[in-house]
């Protein structure tokens, strides 16, 4: 195992220690858990207290990277207001014309696929296969898994994870707090 830490490793640890699983960090940094946790302590980094649900999805490292690529390209993550109420929730949406990819993601995340039959209205368009959820536990777990691999949606993922953590999502959020997070995500 390695002895000294590079600047790149320290930066990666700073960005990912709060949310990443132990296995992800051990694999990515090629270090023992004890060395990682000691370095994090010296850097004054803290772990997310709700670590228990992280390992609840059947994803290996290749699956995590693949799901991150799908999310970066064809996925949506954000916060939405339910109707006219002050009820805000995290949101994940994936919509594609490739059924195999959507069914694979749905199976891995434990979600159902909805078919939007666009071809009935316009034969020149393909049908869309959609998965969507506002369940914070699924969204949180998925984002923790894919965060190390995200590129274009990394910032939004971190903000949404903070929203879920800070609000301790229970179905209702204050509108001012939710609007503050929405501005961060969509800016």
C-alpha positions in Angstrom: 0.0 0.0 0.0 1.0 3.6 -0.5 2.6 5.8 2.2 2.3 9.5 1.1 -0.8 11.2 -0.2 -0.9 13.1 -3.5 -2.7 16.3 -3.9 -5.2 14.6 -6.3 -5.9 11.9 -3.7 -6.5 14.4 -1.0 -8.8 16.4 -3.3 -10.7 13.2 -4.2 -11.0 12.3 -0.5 -12.3 15.8 0.3 -14.9 15.6 -2.4 -16.1 12.0 -1.8 -15.4 11.1 1.9 -18.8 12.3 3.1 -20.8 10.2 0.7 -18.8 7.3 -0.7 -18.8 3.8 0.6 -15.8 2.3 2.3 -15.3 -0.1 -0.6 -15.4 2.6 -3.2 -12.8 4.6 -1.3 -10.5 1.6 -0.7 -10.7 0.6 -4.4 -10.3 4.2 -5.7 -7.4 5.2 -3.4 -5.8 1.7 -3.2 -5.4 2.1 0.6 -6.6 0.3 3.7 -9.6 1.7 5.5 -7.6 2.7 8.6 -5.3 4.8 6.5 -8.2 6.5 4.8 -10.1 7.3 8.0 -7.0 8.6 9.7 -6.2 10.9 6.8 -9.8 12.1 6.8 -9.6 12.8 10.5 -6.5 14.9 10.0 -8.3 16.8 7.2 -11.2 17.3 9.6 -13.6 15.5 7.2 -16.9 14.0 8.4 -18.9 11.0 7.1 -22.6 11.2 6.4 -24.3 9.8 9.5 -26.9 7.8 7.5 -24.4 5.3 6.1 -26.5 2.2 6.7 -28.5 2.4 3.4 -25.5 2.9 1.1 -25.0 -0.8 0.4 -28.6 -1.6 -0.3 -28.4 -1.5 -4.1 -27.0 -4.4 -6.1 -24.3 -2.4 -7.9 -20.7 -3.4 -8.6 -18.2 -0.7 -9.6 -18.9 -1.2 -13.3 -22.6 -0.8 -12.7 -22.0 2.4 -10.7 -19.9 3.9 -13.5 -22.4 2.8 -16.1 -25.3 4.3 -14.1 -23.4 7.5 -13.7 -22.9 7.8 -17.4 -26.6 7.2 -18.0 -27.5 9.9 -15.4 -25.0 12.4 -16.9 -26.4 12.0 -20.4 -30.1 11.2 -20.1 -31.1 11.6 -16.4 -32.5 14.4 -14.4 -32.0 15.1 -10.7 -33.6 18.0 -8.9 -36.1 19.2 -6.4 -39.7 19.7 -7.2 -42.8 21.2 -5.5 -45.7 18.8 -5.2 -48.7 20.7 -6.4 -49.4 24.1 -4.7 -48.4 22.9 -1.3 -45.2 23.5 0.7 -44.3 19.9 0.1 -40.9 19.5 -1.7 -39.2 16.4 -2.7 -36.0 15.2 -4.4 -36.6 13.9 -7.9 -34.9 11.4 -10.2 -36.0 10.9 -13.8 -34.5 8.8 -16.6 -36.2 8.9 -20.0 -34.8 7.1 -23.1 -35.9 5.4 -26.2 -33.6 2.4 -25.5 -35.7 -0.1 -23.5 -32.8 -2.4 -22.5 -30.9 0.4 -20.8 -33.9 1.8 -18.9 -35.0 -1.7 -17.8 -31.5 -2.4 -16.6 -31.4 0.8 -14.5 -35.0 0.1 -13.2 -33.9 -3.4 -12.1 -30.8 -2.1 -10.3 -32.7 0.7 -8.5 -35.9 -1.4 -7.8 -38.1 0.9 -9.8 -40.9 0.3 -12.4 -40.7 1.4 -16.0 -43.4 3.6 -17.5 -44.0 3.6 -21.3 -44.8 6.9 -23.0 -46.3 5.9 -26.3 -45.3 8.9 -28.3 -45.4 6.9 -31.6 -49.2 6.8 -31.4 -49.4 10.6 -31.6 -46.5 10.9 -34.0 -45.3 7.9 -36.0 -42.0 9.7 -36.7 -41.0 9.6 -33.0 -40.0 6.6 -30.9 -41.7 5.6 -27.7 -40.0 6.7 -24.5 -39.2 4.4 -21.5 -39.2 6.3 -18.2 -38.3 5.6 -14.6 -39.0 8.2 -12.0 -38.9 8.4 -8.2 -39.1 11.0 -5.4 -38.1 8.4 -2.8 -35.2 10.1 -1.0 -33.7 6.8 0.2 -33.4 5.5 -3.4 -32.1 8.8 -4.7 -29.7 9.2 -1.9 -28.2 5.7 -2.2 -27.9 6.0 -5.9 -26.2 9.3 -5.8 -23.7 8.1 -3.1 -22.8 5.2 -5.4 -22.4 7.2 -8.6 -20.9 10.4 -7.3 -17.3 9.3 -7.8 -18.1 8.7 -11.5 -20.3 11.6 -12.3 -19.0 14.3 -14.6 -21.6 16.8 -15.8 -24.1 16.3 -12.9 -21.6 16.1 -10.0 -22.4 19.5 -8.7 -26.2 18.9 -8.8 -25.7 15.5 -7.1 -23.8 17.0 -4.2 -26.4 19.7 -3.7 -29.2 17.2 -3.8 -27.5 15.0 -1.3 -27.1 18.0 1.0 -30.8 18.8 0.6 -31.8 15.3 1.6 -29.3 15.3 4.5 -30.1 18.8 5.8 -33.8 18.5 5.6 -33.8 14.9 6.8 -36.5 14.3 4.2 -39.8 13.3 5.7 -42.2 14.4 3.0 -42.4 18.1 3.8 -39.7 20.8 3.5 -39.9 24.6 4.2 -40.4 26.4 0.9 -37.6 28.9 1.6 -35.1 26.1 2.3 -36.2 24.1 -0.8 -36.1 27.2 -3.0 -32.5 28.0 -1.8 -31.4 24.5 -2.8 -33.3 24.7 -6.1 -31.4 27.9 -7.0 -28.1 26.1 -6.3 -29.0 23.1 -8.4 -30.3 25.0 -11.4 -27.8 27.8 -11.5 
